[in-house]
Each structure stands twice: as C-alpha cells, then as structure tokens.
C-alpha cells in the first residue's frame, strides 16, 4: 500500500486513515520511525506497556509458512552444504 505524504512547515506528517486503520492506531498511540537508508523509512506501532517480546510473537510466520516451515528450510540449507 503506497501513500504519498507531505511534510508540513512544522516538519509534521499526517498518517493516512487507511494506514491508521490497518495498524489500529488511535489518538495518542506511540509509533517509531526508523530510517532504513537515504530514501526509505519504516513506521512501527509500539506495543502497549513496552512489551516488545509479546508483540513479536508470530513475526515472520507467513514467510516461514511459504518456505514450508523452519525445519524444512533449515534441512534444505544443510543439504546444499553437501553439494
């Protein structure tokens, strides 16, 4: 989902409604903005009460599922060492 934003004269941006809805952001929500490189940044919703461990449960699950699971992926990597 791509959204174009403009920085105001006060160096502020407005997070589009669709993005706020998908991230379930409400007034007063805490977010972090990380610079990836000179052209990209990532906006991340901070977990409630600073519980970062619980907020990461299941992170990357879709990726591992696409690879057939972690065990299958790791075995494939190990098999490639013997070639």
N, C-alpha and C positions, 0 to 999 in steps of 0.2 A: 504494500500500500504506500503510495508516494503522495506526499502532501507538500506543497510549496509554502514556505513561511517567509515573512519579512521581519527584520529586526527593527524595532521602533527607535525613536530618537533617544529613548531611555535604556537602550540595549535589552529590550524585553521581546519575548515572542509569545504568541497565543497558540496553545496546543489545540489543534482542530478537534471538534466534537467527536468525530468518528474514532480518533486515536484515544481520546479520553474515555470513551465508552468501552473500547476494546481492552484498555488497560485498567478499567474500573477506577479511574481517577476522579476524585471528588475535591471540593474546595478544601484546601489545607493539606492535601496529600503531599508526601515527600517523594521527590524524584532525584535521580542523579544523572548527570550528563557527562559522558566520557568521550574525550577526543580520541578517535582511532588513528587518524592521520590528518594531513592538512586539508582534506576535503570531506571527511566523514566523522560523525559523532553518533553515539548511541544513548538514547534516553531510557532509563531503567526505573521502574517503580520500586521504591524502597519498601521492604517488608515492615509490617506493623511491629512496634516494640523492638526493632533491631534484630529480629530473629532470622538471620540470614541462612542458617542451616536448614530450617524447615522450609524456607522459601525456595530452596534449590532442589527439594525432593522431586524426582522425575525429570530434572533438567536433561535434555538430550534424548529422552525416551523415544521420540519419533525417529530420530536419526539411527539409534541402535536397532529399533524395530525394522527399519528399512534395510539394514545390513544383516538381518537375520538373527539378531541378538549378539550380545557381547562375546559369549563363548564361541559362537561360530566365527565371528570376525577375528578373534584372537587366534583361534586354531588355523584359520586361513593365513594369517600373518606368519605363524610359526612354520606352516607348511612351505611358505615361499622362501624361508631361510635355507631349506634343504635343496633347493633347485640350483 
